[in-house]
Amino acid sequence: MNIWLVASLWVGLALAASMLSIRLGMAVALVEIGVGVLAGNLLHITPNDWINFLAGFGSILLTFLAGAEIDPDVLRANLKESLVIGTVGCLSPAIGAFSVAYWILHWNFQSAAICGIALSTTSVAVVYAVMIETGLNEKEIGKVILSACFVNDLGTVVILGLLFANYNRWLAAFVVLTGVVLWSLPAVTGWYFRKVGNRVSEPEIKFVLFILFILGGMAGIAGSEAVLPAYLIGLVLARQFLHNRVLMHRMRAIAFSILTPFYFLKAGSLVAVKSLVSPLAIIIVVGLLAVKMVTKFIAVMPSTLAFRFGRRKSLYTTLLMSTGLTFGTISALYGFSHGYIDRQQYTWLVTVVILSAIVPTLIAERFFRPGDESPTEPVAVALVAAGNRAESEA
Amino acid sequence: MFEKILVGIDGSEGSKKALAAAIAIAKRFGAELQSISVKERPSHYAATVGEVMEDQEEVNKFFAHVTEEALDLAKKEGVLMQCEVRAGHEVQVIIEFARQVHFDLLVVGFMGHSRVFDRIWGGTSQNLTKTAPCSVLVVK
């Protein structure tokens, strides 16, 4: 098949996923993975070099956006709680899942490590979406939870970036270069953005992509992973992007239209459904999901109670922090593409990651949703006030 | 006969008819009129926070427009109306709100679904009629 027909097939799948996500009222990422699973197992699509490039680019940009979405002031204001909850929330499932994979499932060290990393994550986006409903995202406790989720994912990215790295001079060079870039980037970027302003040629976006590629390339040479610098670059540039929502919107538009569909479709297409159709596979998938949730519970619940969240909100927070999606699939795909896990293990891990986006959220919503906090929309209140004022004037 | 009327609005043709009927009844009986709009819950399985935020902004803009239109219509008819926008499942939210504020009439538009959908899940207006704590007027 020629390149344009291959492109039409993949973009057609992305389009189908978008339409389906609109129809189902679900976020497109999960639907793209699902469509990828169907296409990989029924149409037997396989990613080629340029699809791998777009998918990799998508995961880098997705990670950058995730880093750039945190409000640094909120993180700083809640640093102690966020660090404690986020760190234990990352390490506990990482160690727990690694232990189960290594000692019970008898996976080798690298495979077990990928299992631990993939299940150590949380999903800031999933947590945020659920919090909007309860109004918790506007409250102090909500900000602490979101910051903790960010720290949790930062831990995952750091472990992924450093555990498999080659500890040699290239890694040292990468660490030094990353440190210098991260230190100087906020000031340089601020100056550069002011200098170039808004242009149709999008020099701001090209600048950010240039930095992402340079450090991603260095990470690759050092045997590390490009998502590590991408997340950190996102973090140090968060303030610039927080004040430049148009730029953020443009970057998100680039990511979601042409890059992340390839990433999520590819992640789904590599799932081998036949590896799930056996009692053993089901036991392993359910068992690993249980390990993730129990280890999160053991670590996060006491921490949230210690910070006086109260029992119901602690349970709710713990369940929300048991979610995972983006970084879980990134870790599993990293493991598969570097040969640390085989396709069967990849299939199990991605299935657990997808279930972890759904199951804890459903349980939290169904049984532990904090009550009577359904927010009234300020816009409606303002309109009512305006309407009433106009009425009384009339 | 009716003192506190609640009308569900979502910008659909059915809800516009319901609003017109609710305004007419409120005017006729000198009743208090309140609208409620229920926006869908944000999608739970997004990849980025920005995606959720943008989605919510779009939804908020839409309901601001719906509310503004409803207020204009009520104002034209000389009826004072208050508006509320909440997130969640439309039947649950409307019923909960009707209970909280003790309305004595709920006015909703008829929402047509396929026969299969109605048979399995029950229509929204049908579920509201079954569970509402007050009289329900379904406007077709």
Interface residues (C-beta under 8 A of the other chain):
Chain A: S21 G25 M26 A27 V28 A29 L30 L62 L65 A66 E69 V124 A125 V126 Y128 A129 V130 I132 E133 M248 H249 R252 F256 T260 F264 L325 T326 A357 I358 T361 S374 P375 T376 E377 V379 A380 L383 V384 A386 G387 N388 A390 E391 A394
Chain B: S37 K39 E40 R41 P42 S43 H44 Y45 A46 A47 T48 V49 G50 E51 V52 E54 Q56 N60 F63 A64 T67 E68 L71 A74 K75 L80 M81 Q82 C83 E84 V85 R86 A87 G88 V93
